[in-house]
Amino acid sequence: MHENDIDDVKRLLERRNNEINIIEKVASKINKSLDMDVIANTMLESMHEYFDFEHSMILLVDQNESSLKVIATYGYDDQGIGAEVKIGVGVIGMVAKKKKLMRLGNMGAQKQYVNAIKEQVQPVNKGKPLDEIVLPGLQNAESQVAIPMLIENELIGVFSVESDRVNIFDKSDELIIKILANQAASALQNAKLYNLEQQRLRELDRAHAELADLNLNLEKKVSDRTEELVALSEKLSKYFSPQVYDSIFSGELDVKIQTQRKPLTVFFCDLQGFTHLTEKLEPEILTEILTEYLTAMSRIAINWGGTIDKYIGDAILVFFGDPESKGNKEDAIACVSMALEMLDKLESLREGWRERGIASSLNARIGIHSGVCTVGNFGSEDRLDYTVIGNGVNLASRLESSAEPNKILISEDTYLLVKDEMKCVKKQDISVKGISYPIKTYEVSGFSANSDSYSSKLVKSIPGLSLTFDPNEIEDNDRAMKLISEILSRLV
């Protein structure tokens, strides 16, 4: 090998090493960032540094893939960022369309270049009164090279360089410039994808924030609405017996006209002397007394499982057996047990009323009957009333009016169901309108000794006398009898 040949090989090797070094340096710079503007400007600055390109620009394919848009320029007075070039129009447009490098030299002698420049400079939106962005360009350009920026033959953009000197581009530099252009294309594509992902994440964050705000508002609205419904439900519950209320809101009881015949135990209670009391007391005091009485009686009825049908002034109508039933016998026993507890409670209420200066005594009369009645929703299509009707109700009312003050009068039908649990005394028969035969009646005095509810303990209180009697605790019967005799002697 001649010495000249050796020198040529050395120069070629040195050039290749220099090219590799340039590629590494430029790639290192443009790959440090994911900002498209930083990448593009770094590329243009590097091309000036290593190849003395004083006027250059980078254009990227637009989203509609019908044009290119300037994203960065170098060396121009007017940067022209955002200027558009239609694909297939002009030098840059043809390079984009054919994906082939195009080199032009001695352009001053080519009038076609002027026409190409005019075609490249297009308004962003035709037909709209907007300021058009002019594509940067040298007025006295003599040479230009436009290189497609490709990733696996997919066009990303175009790198364009021009100069006012003739043929300043060394053809031997084309390969390295292509490599650097494609390196920039890869970096810009990565940045674009990264920006799209960041934009998507921001949109997701905004969507999540809006959704969270919507959920918060929705939760608040639901909470507020729930509170309103709970408040309304609590108000509605005051108009229904608990069993009826639960049946309606659980869906077991349809809100429509619907009745059925079934065995019930009906309780009717009225206050003796209430009408006379209304003439003596102020309405406010009378209302207070009546509310106290009805509240106490209602709580007892609910505790025993009774369905409160209605209040008729001071009267109360309660029935057992619907919408829930424990069986005919158990329902009847529960009803009579409820009545006994009500009489005890009324006695303590009377004591409290006397202490408040209400001397007139209020006594309850109670009638109870067990039999088949019609129960359900009665009324019109616009207003319903859950109630019980029939001869059984009339009979309970008739028993109540025939009962003595603070006594419980039951029909024979009820007596046959409760006789094992209650102490009952046969009373005179009564006649009831609509019933052709006399009704046998019984008066309840308390629980029988064999009843689980029976208690030998007796606690009674009247003005001037309080009595607590429990035979199981008396240790000296003679002394107890002597004490009772002494009390009796003072009463004579």
C-alpha positions in Angstrom: 0.0 0.0 0.0 1.4 3.4 -1.0 2.0 6.1 1.6 -0.8 8.2 0.0 -3.3 5.4 0.4 -2.3 5.0 4.0 -2.9 8.7 4.6 -6.3 8.5 2.9 -7.3 5.6 5.1 -6.2 7.5 8.2 -8.1 10.6 7.2 -11.2 8.4 6.5 -10.9 6.7 9.9 -10.4 10.0 11.6 -13.5 11.3 9.8 -15.6 8.3 10.9 -14.4 8.6 14.5 -15.3 12.3 14.4 -18.7 11.5 13.0 -19.3 8.9 15.7 -18.2 11.4 18.3 -20.6 14.0 16.9 -23.5 11.5 16.8 -22.8 10.5 20.5 -22.6 14.1 21.7 -25.7 15.3 19.8 -27.7 12.1 20.9 -26.6 12.6 24.5 -27.8 16.3 24.4 -31.2 15.7 22.8 -32.0 12.6 24.9 -31.6 14.4 28.2 -35.0 16.1 27.9 -38.5 15.2 27.2 -39.4 18.7 26.3 -40.0 19.0 22.5 -38.9 22.6 22.3 -35.7 21.9 24.2 -34.9 18.9 22.0 -35.6 20.8 18.7 -33.6 23.8 19.7 -30.7 21.6 21.0 -30.6 19.8 17.7 -30.5 23.1 15.7 -27.7 24.5 17.9 -25.7 21.3 17.6 -26.0 21.4 13.8 -24.7 25.0 13.8 -21.9 24.0 16.2 -20.7 21.0 14.2 -21.7 21.9 10.6 -21.9 25.7 10.7 -25.6 25.7 9.6 -26.5 29.3 10.3 -30.2 29.1 9.2 -32.2 26.0 9.9 -35.6 24.8 11.1 -37.5 21.7 12.2 -41.1 21.0 11.2 -43.3 18.2 12.6 -46.2 16.4 11.0 -49.4 17.9 12.3 -52.2 15.7 13.8 -54.2 15.8 10.7 -51.1 14.4 8.8 -51.8 16.8 5.9 -49.3 19.5 6.8 -46.1 20.2 8.6 -45.8 22.9 11.4 -42.6 24.7 12.4 -41.7 24.0 16.0 -38.2 25.5 16.2 -35.9 27.7 14.0 -32.3 28.9 14.2 -30.7 32.1 12.8 -33.9 33.8 11.4 -35.1 37.2 12.5 -38.7 36.1 12.3 -38.9 32.7 14.0 -42.2 31.8 12.4 -43.1 29.2 15.0 -46.4 27.6 14.0 -46.1 28.3 10.3 -47.5 25.6 8.2 -46.4 23.8 5.0 -48.8 21.5 3.1 -47.4 18.1 2.4 -46.6 17.9 -1.3 -46.2 21.6 -1.7 -42.8 23.2 -2.2 -39.4 21.7 -1.3 -40.2 20.9 2.3 -43.6 19.6 1.3 -42.2 17.3 -1.4 -39.5 16.0 0.9 -42.3 15.1 3.4 -44.4 13.4 0.7 -41.6 11.4 -0.9 -39.6 10.9 2.3 -36.4 11.6 0.3 -33.7 14.1 0.9 -33.7 17.0 -1.5 -30.7 19.3 -2.2 -30.9 22.5 -4.1 -27.8 24.6 -5.2 -27.4 27.9 -7.1 -31.0 28.7 -6.2 -30.7 32.3 -7.3 -30.9 31.1 -10.9 -34.0 29.1 -10.3 -37.2 31.1 -10.5 -39.2 28.0 -9.5 -37.9 28.4 -6.0 -39.6 31.7 -5.6 -43.0 30.1 -6.6 -42.4 27.2 -4.2 -41.8 29.6 -1.3 -45.0 31.4 -2.1 -46.9 28.1 -2.1 -45.4 27.1 1.2 -46.5 30.2 3.0 -50.2 29.5 3.8 -52.5 31.0 6.4 -53.2 28.7 9.3 -56.9 28.9 8.6 -58.0 29.9 5.1 -61.0 32.2 4.9 -60.6 33.4 8.5 -59.5 36.9 9.4 -56.4 35.7 11.3 -52.8 36.9 11.2 -51.0 34.4 9.0 -47.7 33.0 10.3 -45.0 33.3 7.6 -42.6 30.5 7.0 -39.0 31.7 7.8 -36.7 32.0 4.8 -33.7 33.8 3.4 -34.6 36.3 0.6 -31.2 35.7 -1.0 -31.0 31.9 -0.4 -28.6 30.2 -2.8 -28.7 26.6 -1.4 -31.0 24.5 0.6 -31.2 20.9 1.9 -34.3 19.3 3.4 -34.0 16.0 5.1 -37.0 13.8 6.2 -37.0 12.8 9.9 -38.0 9.1 9.9 -38.6 6.3 12.4 -38.8 3.0 10.6 -39.9 4.9 7.4 -42.7 6.7 9.4 -42.4 10.4 8.7 -42.1 12.5 11.9 -41.0 15.7 10.4 -38.5 17.6 8.2 -35.1 19.2 9.0 -34.4 22.1 6.7 -31.2 24.1 6.2 -30.6 27.0 3.8 -27.7 29.4 3.1 -26.9 32.5 1.2 -23.8 30.7 -0.2 -23.8 28.4 -3.1 -23.4 24.7 -2.5 -22.1 24.9 1.1 -23.3 21.4 1.9 -20.7 18.6 1.7 -22.3 15.5 0.3 -20.1 13.4 2.6 -22.0 15.0 5.5 -25.4 13.7 4.3 -25.2 10.4 6.0 -24.3 11.8 9.4 -27.0 14.6 9.0 -29.6 11.9 8.2 -28.6 9.9 11.2 -28.8 13.0 13.5 -32.2 13.9 11.9 -33.5 10.5 12.7 -32.0 10.6 16.2 -33.9 13.9 16.7 -37.0 12.3 15.2 -36.8 9.5 17.8 -36.2 11.9 20.6 -39.1 14.2 19.5 -41.4 11.2 19.1 -40.6 10.0 22.6 -41.2 13.5 23.9 -44.5 13.7 22.0 -45.6 10.4 23.4 -44.5 11.5 26.9 -46.4 14.8 26.6 -49.5 12.9 25.3 -49.2 10.6 28.3 -48.8 13.5 30.7 -51.7 15.3 29.1 -53.8 12.1 29.5 -52.7 11.8 33.1 -53.6 15.5 33.7 -57.0 14.9 32.0 -57.5 11.8 34.2 -56.5 13.8 37.3 -59.0 16.5 36.3 -61.6 13.8 35.6 -60.8 12.2 39.0 -61.0 15.6 40.7 -64.3 16.4 39.0 -65.6 12.9 39.8 -64.5 13.2 43.5 -66.2 16.6 43.6 -69.3 15.2 42.0 -69.2 12.2 44.4 -68.8 14.6 47.3 -71.7 16.7 46.1 -73.7 13.6 45.4 -72.9 12.1 48.8 -73.9 15.4 50.4 -77.1 15.5 48.3 -77.8 11.9 49.2 -77.0 12.6 52.9 -79.2 15.7 52.9 -82.0 13.8 51.1 -81.6 10.8 53.4 -81.9 13.1 56.4 -85.1 14.7 54.9 -86.5 11.2 54.3 -85.6 10.0 57.8 -87.2 13.1 59.2 -90.3 12.6 57.0 -90.3 8.9 58.0 -90.2 9.8 61.6 -93.1 12.1 61.1 -95.1 9.5 59.2 -94.4 6.9 61.9 -96.4 9.0 64.3 -99.5 8.3 62.2 -99.2 4.5 62.1 -98.9 1.7 64.5 -95.3 0.4 64.5 -96.3 -3.0 62.9 -98.3 -1.2 60.2 -95.5 1.3 59.6 -92.9 -1.5 59.3 -95.1 -3.5 57.0 -95.7 -0.6 54.6 -92.0 0.4 54.4 -90.8 -3.2 54.1 -93.2 -3.8 51.2 -95.2 -6.5 53.0 -98.3 -4.3 53.0 -99.4 -2.9 49.7 -100.7 0.7 49.7 -104.0 -0.1 48.1 -107.5 -1.1 49.0 -107.1 -4.6 50.3 -108.9 -6.4 53.2 -109.2 -9.8 54.6 -111.2 -11.8 57.2 -109.2 -13.2 60.0 -109.5 -13.9 63.8 -108.5 -11.0 66.0 -108.8 -9.9 69.6 -110.2 -6.4 69.8 -109.6 -4.0 72.7 -111.7 -1.0 73.4 -111.0 1.5 76.2 -112.8 4.7 77.3 -112.3 7.1 80.2 -115.3 7.6 82.5 -115.6 11.2 83.7 -113.5 12.7 80.9 -116.4 14.7 79.5 -117.2 16.2 82.9 -113.5 17.0 83.3 -113.4 19.0 80.0 -115.9 21.4 81.5 -113.7 22.1 84.5 -110.1 22.3 83.1 -108.5 24.8 80.8 -107.8 23.3 77.3 -104.1 23.4 77.7 -104.2 21.4 80.9 -106.7 19.0 79.5 -104.5 18.5 76.4 -101.5 17.8 78.6 -103.4 15.2 80.7 -104.9 13.5 77.6 -101.4 13.4 75.9 -99.8 11.9 79.0 -102.6 9.3 79.3 -102.6 8.3 75.6 -98.8 8.2 75.5 -98.6 5.8 78.5 -101.3 3.6 77.1 -99.8 3.5 73.6 -96.4 2.5 74.9 -98.0 -0.4 76.9 -99.9 -1.5 73.8 -96.8 -1.4 71.6 -94.8 -3.4 74.2 -97.4 -6.2 74.2 -97.5 -6.2 70.3 -100.9 -4.6 69.9 -101.8 -2.7 66.7 -103.1 0.7 67.6 -106.0 1.3 65.3 -107.1 4.8 66.3 -107.8 7.3 69.1 -111.4 8.5 69.4 -111.1 11.4 71.8 -110.1 9.7 75.0 -111.0 6.3 73.7 -108.4 3.8 72.3 -109.0 1.0 69.8 -106.3 -1.7 69.7 -106.4 -5.1 68.1 -104.1 -8.2 68.1 -103.6 -10.7 65.3 -102.7 -8.4 62.4 -100.4 -7.6 60.7 -98.5 -10.0 63.0 -100.0 -12.8 65.0 -98.6 -15.3 67.5 -101.7 -17.4 67.4 -105.3 -16.8 68.6 -104.7 -17.8 72.2 -101.4 -16.0 72.6 -103.0 -12.9 71.0 -105.9 -12.9 73.4 -103.7 -13.4 76.4 -101.4 -10.6 75.3 -104.4 -8.3 74.9 -105.8 -9.0 78.4 -102.3 -8.7 79.9 -102.0 -5.3 78.2 -105.3 -4.3 79.7 -104.2 -5.2 83.3 -101.0 -3.3 82.9 -102.9 -0.3 81.6 -105.2 -0.2 84.7 -102.1 -0.3 86.9 -100.5 2.5 85.0 -103.7 4.5 85.1 -103.8 4.2 88.9 -100.3 5.8 89.1 -101.3 8.5 86.6 -104.3 9.4 88.8 -102.0 9.8 91.8 -99.8 12.2 89.8 -102.8 14.1 88.6 -104.1 14.5 92.2 -100.8 15.9 93.3 -101.2 18.5 90.6 -104.5 19.5 92.0 -106.8 17.6 89.7 -109.2 16.1 92.1 -111.7 14.6 89.7 -111.0 10.9 89.2 -110.5 9.5 85.7 -111.5 5.8 85.5 -111.1 3.5 82.6 -113.6 0.9 81.3 -112.3 -1.8 79.1 -114.0 -4.2 76.8 -112.3 -7.1 74.9 -113.7 -9.6 72.4 -112.1 -12.3 70.2 -113.6 -13.2 66.9 -113.4 -13.0 63.1 -113.2 -9.4 61.8 -112.4 -7.7 58.5 -109.0 -5.9 58.6 -107.0 -4.0 56.0 -106.9 -0.8 54.0 -110.3 0.9 53.7 -111.1 4.2 52.0 -110.8 5.7 48.5 -108.1 5.6 45.9 -106.7 8.9 47.2 -106.8 8.2 51.0 -106.6 4.9 52.9 -107.1 4.0 56.5 -105.7 0.8 57.9 -108.4 -0.4 60.4 -110.7 -3.2 61.5 -114.5 -3.3 61.1 -117.3 -5.8 61.8 -119.5 -7.1 64.6 -116.4 -7.9 66.7 -115.5 -4.3 67.0 -119.1 -3.3 67.9 -119.1 -6.1 70.5 -115.9 -4.9 72.1 -117.3 -1.4 72.2 -120.5 -2.7 73.9 -118.5 -4.6 76.4 -116.5 -1.5 77.3 -119.7 0.5 77.9 -121.0 -2.3 80.1 -117.9 -2.6 82.2 -117.6 -1.1 85.7 -115.0 1.7 86.3 -111.4 0.4 86.2 -112.6 -3.1 85.2 -112.0 -5.4 82.3 -115.1 -7.0 80.7 -114.4 -9.8 78.2 -116.7 -11.9 76.0 -117.0 -15.7 76.3 -114.9 -16.1 73.2 -112.0 -14.3 74.8 -112.6 -16.0 78.1 -112.2 -19.5 76.5 -108.8 -18.4 75.2 -107.5 -16.9 78.4 -109.2 -18.8 81.2 -106.0 -20.8 82.0 -104.0 -17.6 82.5 -106.5 -15.2 84.0 -108.8 -15.1 87.0 -112.2 -14.3 85.7 -115.6 -13.9 87.3 -118.9 -14.6 85.4 -121.0 -11.4 84.9 -124.5 -10.9 83.5 -125.2 -11.4 79.9 -125.6 -8.4 77.6 -127.5 -7.7 74.4 -125.7 -6.3 71.4 -127.3 -4.7 68.3 -126.9 -6.9 65.3 -126.5 -10.1 67.4 -129.7 -12.1 68.1 -128.5 -14.0 71.1 -127.3 -12.7 74.5 -123.5 -12.4 75.0 -122.0 -14.0 78.1 -119.4 -11.8 79.8 -116.6 -12.2 82.3 -114.7 -9.8 84.4 -110.9 -10.2 84.7 -109.5 -9.6 88.1 -105.9 -10.6 87.4 -103.5 -13.4 86.5 -104.3 -16.9 87.8 -101.9 -18.5 90.3 -100.6 -21.0 87.6 -99.8 -18.2 85.1 -96.2 -17.3 84.4 -97.2 -13.6 84.8 -98.8 -14.2 88.2 -97.3 -12.3 91.1 -98.4 -12.6 94.7 -97.0 -9.2 95.4 -99.5 -6.4 95.6 -98.7 -2.7 95.3 -101.5 -0.2 95.6 -101.7 3.5 96.4 -104.6 5.9 97.0 -104.7 9.3 98.7 -104.0 8.6 102.4 -103.1 4.9 101.9 -100.1 3.1 100.3 -100.0 -0.6 100.4 -97.3 -3.1 99.5 -98.3 -6.7 100.1 -96.0 -9.7 99.3 -97.0 -12.9 101.2 -93.7 -14.6 100.3 -91.8 -12.0 102.4 -94.1 -12.0 105.5 -92.3 -13.8 108.4 -95.0 -13.2 111.1 -98.6 -13.8 109.9 -100.1 -12.9 113.3 -98.3 -9.6 113.4 -99.4 -8.9 109.8 -103.1 -9.6 110.7 -102.8 -7.5 113.8 -101.5 -4.5 111.7 -104.3 -4.9 109.1 -106.9 -5.1 111.8 -105.6 -1.9 113.3 -105.9 -0.2 109.9 -109.5 -1.5 109.5 -110.5 -0.3 113.0 -109.4 3.2 112.1 -111.4 3.2 108.9 -114.7 2.3 110.7 
